[in-house]
Amino acid sequence: MEEKKEKLLKKEKKSSKIFFLNKDIIHSFSLLGYIGFLLIGNIMIYVGIYKIIEKFLIKSALLFVILLIVGIFSGFYSVYRVIMKK
């Protein structure tokens, strides 16, 4: 009975070396993807707001830079909230 356990443990060790995608790595990749989409999404929302303002009101490079910076800060704040929640 003890030999079977030892053989099973050796087999599991060999298979774990080959198959490196375990639950933690998949969770880390999904979190990384979510953070990327969150950051890019916030930036794109503020660029979209600028495009709407540009189409109907004024065209200003300064306004674009301001909204881009606000989008970046908003994105990083959202990422910070997600990371601190986990």
DSSP file (Angstrom, degrees, kcal/mol; ACC not computed):
  #  RESIDUE AA STRUCTURE BP1 BP2  ACC     N-H-->O    O-->H-N    N-H-->O    O-->H-N    TCO  KAPPA ALPHA  PHI   PSI    X-CA   Y-CA   Z-CA
    1    1 A M     >        0   0    0      0, 0.0     4,-1.5     0, 0.0     5,-0.1   0.000 360.0 360.0 360.0 -39.3    0.0    0.0    0.0
    2    2 A E  H  >  +     0   0    0      1,-0.2     4,-2.1     2,-0.2     5,-0.2   0.848 360.0  56.3 -68.8 -33.3    2.9    2.3    0.8
    3    3 A E  H  > S+     0   0    0      1,-0.2     4,-2.5     2,-0.2    -1,-0.2   0.880 104.0  53.4 -65.6 -37.3    4.5    1.6   -2.5
    4    4 A K  H  > S+     0   0    0      2,-0.2     4,-2.3     1,-0.2    -1,-0.2   0.898 108.5  49.6 -64.1 -40.1    1.4    2.6   -4.3
    5    5 A K  H  X S+     0   0    0     -4,-1.5     4,-2.5     2,-0.2    -2,-0.2   0.909 111.4  49.0 -64.9 -41.9    1.4    6.0   -2.5
    6    6 A E  H  X S+     0   0    0     -4,-2.1     4,-2.4     2,-0.2    -2,-0.2   0.915 112.2  47.9 -64.6 -43.0    5.1    6.5   -3.4
    7    7 A K  H  X S+     0   0    0     -4,-2.5     4,-2.3     1,-0.2    -1,-0.2   0.900 111.9  50.4 -63.6 -40.3    4.5    5.7   -7.0
    8    8 A L  H  X S+     0   0    0     -4,-2.3     4,-2.3     2,-0.2    -2,-0.2   0.908 110.5  49.2 -64.7 -42.2    1.5    8.0   -7.1
    9    9 A L  H  X S+     0   0    0     -4,-2.5     4,-2.2     2,-0.2    -2,-0.2   0.901 111.5  49.0 -64.2 -41.5    3.5   10.9   -5.6
   10   10 A K  H  X S+     0   0    0     -4,-2.4     4,-2.1     1,-0.2    -1,-0.2   0.901 111.4  49.9 -64.0 -40.2    6.3   10.4   -8.0
   11   11 A K  H  X S+     0   0    0     -4,-2.3     4,-2.3     1,-0.2    -2,-0.2   0.899 110.4  49.9 -65.2 -40.9    3.9   10.4  -10.9
   12   12 A E  H  X S+     0   0    0     -4,-2.3     4,-2.3     2,-0.2    -2,-0.2   0.889 109.2  51.9 -65.4 -39.6    2.2   13.6   -9.6
   13   13 A K  H  X S+     0   0    0     -4,-2.2     4,-1.4     2,-0.2    -2,-0.2   0.910 111.2  47.4 -63.9 -41.7    5.6   15.3   -9.3
   14   14 A K  H  X S+     0   0    0     -4,-2.1     4,-1.5     1,-0.2    -2,-0.2   0.918 114.0  46.6 -65.4 -42.9    6.5   14.4  -12.9
   15   15 A S  H  X S+     0   0    0     -4,-2.3     4,-2.7     1,-0.2    -1,-0.2   0.831 108.6  55.4 -71.1 -30.6    3.2   15.5  -14.3
   16   16 A S  H  < S+     0   0    0     -4,-2.3    -1,-0.2     1,-0.2    -2,-0.2   0.814 105.8  52.6 -72.0 -28.7    3.3   18.8  -12.3
   17   17 A K  H  < S+     0   0    0     -4,-1.4    -1,-0.2    -5,-0.2    -2,-0.2   0.885 115.0  41.2 -70.6 -37.6    6.7   19.6  -13.9
   18   18 A I  H  < S+     0   0    0     -4,-1.5     2,-1.1     1,-0.2    -2,-0.2   0.932 114.4  51.4 -75.1 -46.9    5.3   19.1  -17.3
   19   19 A F     <  +     0   0    0     -4,-2.7    -1,-0.2     1,-0.2    -4,-0.0  -0.761  63.4 165.4 -97.5  93.9    1.9   20.8  -16.8
   20   20 A F        +     0   0    0     -2,-1.1     2,-1.5    -3,-0.2    -1,-0.2   0.526  46.3  96.5 -90.9  -5.8    2.9   24.2  -15.4
   21   21 A L        +     0   0    0      4,-0.1     2,-0.1     3,-0.1    -1,-0.1  -0.650  53.5 160.5 -86.3  88.5   -0.5   25.9  -15.8
   22   22 A N     >  -     0   0    0     -2,-1.5     4,-2.0    -6,-0.0     5,-0.2  -0.360  56.8 -86.2 -98.3-175.0   -2.1   25.4  -12.5
   23   23 A K  H  > S+     0   0    0      1,-0.2     4,-2.2     2,-0.2     5,-0.2   0.861 124.0  52.1 -62.9 -39.4   -5.0   27.3  -10.9
   24   24 A D  H  > S+     0   0    0      2,-0.2     4,-2.2     1,-0.2    -1,-0.2   0.893 109.6  48.2 -67.6 -40.1   -2.8   30.1   -9.5
   25   25 A I  H  > S+     0   0    0      2,-0.2     4,-2.4     1,-0.2    -1,-0.2   0.915 112.3  48.6 -68.1 -41.8   -1.1   30.9  -12.8
   26   26 A I  H  X S+     0   0    0     -4,-2.0     4,-2.2     1,-0.2    -2,-0.2   0.898 111.6  50.4 -64.1 -39.9   -4.4   31.0  -14.7
   27   27 A H  H  X S+     0   0    0     -4,-2.2     4,-2.3    -5,-0.2    -2,-0.2   0.900 109.9  50.8 -63.8 -40.6   -5.8   33.3  -12.0
   28   28 A S  H  X S+     0   0    0     -4,-2.2     4,-2.4     2,-0.2    -2,-0.2   0.912 110.7  48.3 -64.3 -42.6   -2.8   35.6  -12.3
   29   29 A F  H  X S+     0   0    0     -4,-2.4     4,-2.3     2,-0.2    -1,-0.2   0.894 111.8  49.2 -65.3 -39.2   -3.1   35.8  -16.1
   30   30 A S  H  X S+     0   0    0     -4,-2.2     4,-2.3     2,-0.2    -2,-0.2   0.897 111.7  49.0 -68.0 -38.0   -6.8   36.5  -15.9
   31   31 A L  H  X S+     0   0    0     -4,-2.3     4,-2.5     2,-0.2    -2,-0.2   0.903 110.9  50.8 -65.0 -41.1   -6.2   39.3  -13.3
   32   32 A L  H  X S+     0   0    0     -4,-2.4     4,-2.1     2,-0.2    -2,-0.2   0.905 111.5  47.6 -63.2 -42.2   -3.5   40.7  -15.5
   33   33 A G  H  X S+     0   0    0     -4,-2.3     4,-2.5     2,-0.2    -2,-0.2   0.901 111.6  50.2 -64.6 -41.5   -5.8   40.8  -18.5
   34   34 A Y  H  X S+     0   0    0     -4,-2.3     4,-2.3     2,-0.2    -2,-0.2   0.907 110.6  49.6 -63.4 -42.5   -8.6   42.4  -16.5
   35   35 A I  H  X S+     0   0    0     -4,-2.5     4,-2.5     2,-0.2    -1,-0.2   0.903 110.7  50.8 -64.4 -40.8   -6.2   45.1  -15.2
   36   36 A G  H  X S+     0   0    0     -4,-2.1     4,-2.5     1,-0.2     5,-0.3   0.937 112.4  45.0 -61.7 -47.9   -5.1   45.8  -18.8
   37   37 A F  H  X S+     0   0    0     -4,-2.5     4,-2.4     1,-0.2    -1,-0.2   0.871 112.6  52.8 -64.6 -35.6   -8.6   46.1  -20.1
   38   38 A L  H  X S+     0   0    0     -4,-2.3     4,-2.0    -5,-0.2    -2,-0.2   0.924 112.6  43.5 -65.1 -45.6   -9.5   48.3  -17.1
   39   39 A L  H  X S+     0   0    0     -4,-2.5     4,-1.8     2,-0.2    -2,-0.2   0.946 118.2  42.8 -67.0 -49.3   -6.7   50.7  -17.6
   40   40 A I  H  X S+     0   0    0     -4,-2.5     4,-2.5     1,-0.2    -2,-0.2   0.873 112.4  55.7 -65.8 -36.9   -7.0   50.9  -21.4
   41   41 A G  H  X S+     0   0    0     -4,-2.4     4,-2.1    -5,-0.3    -1,-0.2   0.909 106.8  48.7 -63.1 -43.1  -10.8   51.2  -21.1
   42   42 A N  H  X S+     0   0    0     -4,-2.0     4,-1.7     2,-0.2    -1,-0.2   0.914 112.5  48.3 -63.7 -41.8  -10.7   54.1  -18.8
   43   43 A I  H  X S+     0   0    0     -4,-1.8     4,-2.0     1,-0.2    -2,-0.2   0.924 111.6  49.9 -63.6 -43.3   -8.2   55.9  -21.1
   44   44 A M  H  X S+     0   0    0     -4,-2.5     4,-2.4     1,-0.2    -1,-0.2   0.840 105.7  57.0 -66.8 -32.5  -10.4   55.2  -24.1
   45   45 A I  H  X S+     0   0    0     -4,-2.1     4,-2.1     2,-0.2    -1,-0.2   0.937 109.6  44.5 -62.6 -45.4  -13.5   56.5  -22.4
   46   46 A Y  H  X S+     0   0    0     -4,-1.7     4,-1.9     2,-0.2    -2,-0.2   0.841 112.1  51.7 -71.2 -31.5  -11.9   59.9  -21.7
   47   47 A V  H  X S+     0   0    0     -4,-2.0     4,-2.3     2,-0.2    -1,-0.2   0.887 109.8  51.3 -67.0 -38.2  -10.5   60.0  -25.3
   48   48 A G  H  X S+     0   0    0     -4,-2.4     4,-2.0     2,-0.2    -2,-0.2   0.887 107.1  52.6 -64.4 -38.9  -14.1   59.3  -26.5
   49   49 A I  H  X S+     0   0    0     -4,-2.1     4,-2.3     1,-0.2    -1,-0.2   0.908 109.3  50.3 -62.0 -41.0  -15.4   62.2  -24.3
   50   50 A Y  H  X S+     0   0    0     -4,-1.9     4,-3.1     1,-0.2    -2,-0.2   0.917 107.7  52.9 -62.4 -42.5  -12.8   64.4  -25.9
   51   51 A K  H  X S+     0   0    0     -4,-2.3     4,-2.0     2,-0.2    -1,-0.2   0.888 109.6  48.6 -62.0 -38.1  -13.9   63.3  -29.4
   52   52 A I  H  X S+     0   0    0     -4,-2.0     4,-2.0     2,-0.2     5,-0.3   0.926 113.6  46.5 -66.7 -44.0  -17.5   64.2  -28.6
   53   53 A I  H  X>S+     0   0    0     -4,-2.3     4,-2.9     1,-0.2     5,-0.7   0.902 112.4  51.6 -63.3 -40.4  -16.5   67.6  -27.2
   54   54 A E  H  <5S+     0   0    0     -4,-3.1    -1,-0.2     1,-0.2    -2,-0.2   0.876 110.1  49.1 -63.5 -38.4  -14.3   68.1  -30.3
   55   55 A K  H  <5S+     0   0    0     -4,-2.0    -1,-0.2    -5,-0.2    -2,-0.2   0.894 125.5  24.3 -70.8 -39.5  -17.2   67.3  -32.7
   56   56 A F  H  <5S+     0   0    0     -4,-2.0    -2,-0.2    -5,-0.1    -3,-0.2   0.753 133.8  11.7-102.0 -26.0  -19.8   69.5  -31.1
   57   57 A L  T  <5S-     0   0    0     -4,-2.9     2,-0.3     1,-0.3    -3,-0.2   0.682 109.3 -17.2-117.8 -84.6  -17.9   72.3  -29.3
   58   58 A I      < -     0   0    0     -5,-0.7     2,-0.6     2,-0.1    -1,-0.3  -0.879  41.8-132.3-133.3 160.1  -14.2   73.1  -29.6
   59   59 A K        +     0   0    0     -2,-0.3     2,-0.4    -4,-0.1    -8,-0.0  -0.963  39.2 160.0-112.6 116.9  -11.0   71.5  -30.8
   60   60 A S     >  -     0   0    0     -2,-0.6     4,-1.5     1,-0.1     5,-0.1  -0.986  37.4-158.4-144.2 128.7   -8.2   71.9  -28.3
   61   61 A A  H  > S+     0   0    0     -2,-0.4     4,-2.3     2,-0.2     5,-0.2   0.854  99.5  55.8 -70.9 -34.4   -4.9   70.1  -27.8
   62   62 A L  H  > S+     0   0    0      1,-0.2     4,-2.5     2,-0.2    -1,-0.2   0.909 106.3  49.9 -64.2 -42.1   -4.8   71.2  -24.2
   63   63 A L  H  > S+     0   0    0      2,-0.2     4,-2.7     1,-0.2     5,-0.2   0.886 109.6  52.5 -63.1 -38.4   -8.2   69.7  -23.5
   64   64 A F  H  X S+     0   0    0     -4,-1.5     4,-2.3     2,-0.2    -2,-0.2   0.931 110.6  46.6 -62.3 -45.4   -7.1   66.5  -25.1
   65   65 A V  H  X S+     0   0    0     -4,-2.3     4,-2.5     2,-0.2    -2,-0.2   0.913 113.0  49.9 -64.2 -42.5   -4.0   66.3  -22.9
   66   66 A I  H  X S+     0   0    0     -4,-2.5     4,-2.4     1,-0.2    -2,-0.2   0.941 113.4  44.7 -61.9 -47.9   -6.0   67.1  -19.7
   67   67 A L  H  X S+     0   0    0     -4,-2.7     4,-2.3     1,-0.2    -1,-0.2   0.855 111.9  53.5 -67.0 -33.5   -8.6   64.5  -20.5
   68   68 A L  H  X S+     0   0    0     -4,-2.3     4,-2.2    -5,-0.2    -1,-0.2   0.922 110.2  46.7 -65.2 -43.4   -5.9   62.0  -21.3
   69   69 A I  H  X S+     0   0    0     -4,-2.5     4,-2.6     2,-0.2     5,-0.2   0.905 111.9  50.7 -65.2 -41.2   -4.2   62.6  -18.0
   70   70 A V  H  X S+     0   0    0     -4,-2.4     4,-2.6     1,-0.2    -2,-0.2   0.902 110.4  50.6 -62.3 -40.3   -7.5   62.3  -16.2
   71   71 A G  H  X S+     0   0    0     -4,-2.3     4,-2.3     2,-0.2    -2,-0.2   0.888 110.3  49.0 -63.7 -40.1   -8.1   59.0  -18.0
   72   72 A I  H  X S+     0   0    0     -4,-2.2     4,-2.6     2,-0.2     5,-0.2   0.939 113.8  45.3 -65.6 -47.1   -4.7   57.7  -17.0
   73   73 A F  H  X S+     0   0    0     -4,-2.6     4,-2.3     1,-0.2    -2,-0.2   0.902 113.4  50.5 -63.5 -39.9   -5.2   58.6  -13.3
   74   74 A S  H  X S+     0   0    0     -4,-2.6     4,-2.2    -5,-0.2    -1,-0.2   0.902 111.0  49.5 -63.6 -40.9   -8.7   57.2  -13.3
   75   75 A G  H  X S+     0   0    0     -4,-2.3     4,-2.3     2,-0.2    -2,-0.2   0.921 111.8  47.0 -64.0 -45.1   -7.4   54.0  -14.8
   76   76 A F  H  X S+     0   0    0     -4,-2.6     4,-2.4     1,-0.2    -1,-0.2   0.863 111.2  52.2 -67.3 -34.2   -4.6   53.6  -12.3
   77   77 A Y  H  X S+     0   0    0     -4,-2.3     4,-2.3    -5,-0.2    -1,-0.2   0.910 109.8  48.9 -66.8 -40.3   -7.1   54.4   -9.5
   78   78 A S  H  X S+     0   0    0     -4,-2.2     4,-2.1     2,-0.2    -2,-0.2   0.905 111.7  49.2 -63.9 -41.0   -9.4   51.6  -10.7
   79   79 A V  H  X S+     0   0    0     -4,-2.3     4,-2.6     2,-0.2    -2,-0.2   0.909 109.5  52.6 -63.1 -42.0   -6.5   49.2  -10.9
   80   80 A Y  H  X S+     0   0    0     -4,-2.4     4,-2.5     1,-0.2    -2,-0.2   0.910 109.1  49.4 -60.1 -43.5   -5.5   50.2   -7.4
   81   81 A R  H  X S+     0   0    0     -4,-2.3     4,-1.5     2,-0.2    -1,-0.2   0.904 111.8  48.5 -63.3 -40.9   -9.0   49.4   -6.1
   82   82 A V  H  X S+     0   0    0     -4,-2.1     4,-1.3     2,-0.2    -2,-0.2   0.922 113.5  46.6 -65.5 -43.8   -9.1   46.1   -7.9
   83   83 A I  H  < S+     0   0    0     -4,-2.6     3,-0.2     1,-0.2    -2,-0.2   0.908 112.9  48.2 -66.9 -41.1   -5.7   45.1   -6.5
   84   84 A M  H  < S+     0   0    0     -4,-2.5    -1,-0.2     1,-0.2    -2,-0.2   0.760 106.9  58.0 -72.5 -23.2   -6.4   46.2   -2.9
   85   85 A K  H  <        0   0    0     -4,-1.5    -1,-0.2     1,-0.2    -2,-0.2   0.855 360.0 360.0 -71.7 -34.2   -9.8   44.3   -3.0
   86   86 A K     <        0   0    0     -4,-1.3    -1,-0.2    -3,-0.2    -2,-0.2   0.458 360.0 360.0 -80.4 360.0   -8.1   41.0   -3.7
